[in-house]
């Protein structure tokens, strides 16, 4: 029994050494792609809004804003910007810029890894006659990197914890859309 346990430990150690050797490079200047940055074969699924996100009130504005960030994460992970386009006002320059970053990385066969947003808090702080509301958001973003169609690294955005922004949402008569994002730091 002891011999079997030792054999398992030696086998596991051999796998770790083999994995580390395969990841090493002769040149110290080559970037290292972190294991979490390796593309997954699993396709992300589009997020669904909570029932509260459809309410025409302050709670709905906050819930919708959280949903918008999950849609942004989905776009970064999948390359699909159609849902993001649907939940964003055409006049939202930050939304258009985010869609551009996603499309620039996926349209030639490349991809993005990471860049997942987690909303810590979303509170409606301004209400303009129920039609436009401002939602103060605190969020985290995991590190994001891009790869070319040939797997070469291209671009990296550091992760961020406790980032803040204000999101303006507009009630278009049937649901919310993001009208704009005011952030002191790069959103995407």
C-alpha positions, 0 to 999 in steps of 0.5 A: 500500500505504501509502495502504491502511494509512493508510485502515485506521488512520483507519477504526479510529480513527473506530470508536474515536471513535464508540464513545467518543461513544456511551458518553458522557453529557451528565450527569456523574452517570450511571454508566458501564457498563464494556464487560466488563459488557455482557451476552453473548448466549452462555449459560453452560454448567453446570460439571462436577465433576472426578473427584476431587470425588467422592472421600470424602477430603481431596482430594475435599473440596478438589476439591468446594469448587473445584467449588462456587465454579464452580457459584456463578459459573455461578449468578451468570452464568446466574441458574440456582440449581438446581445451586447448591441441589443442591450446598449443604446446606439448612442453609447460610445463606451458600448460601441468601443467595447464591441469594437475591442471584442470584434477586433480580437475575434473577427480575424480568428483570434480570441480573448481569454479572461476579462470576466466582470463581477459586479460587487455592487450596483446602486441607483443614485440618480433618477431622471423622471424614471426614464434615465437613471444613473447606477453607481457600480463597483466591479472586479475584472479578471485579467484579459489577454488576446491571442492571434489565430495562430496562438500568438499573444496580442495585448493584455489588460490587467485585472482590476478589483473594486473598480468604479463607474457610473452607468446611465441607463435609459428606459426605452418604453419596454426595457432598459438599455445602457446609454453611457458609462463614465469610468475613470479607468479603462473599462475594456 
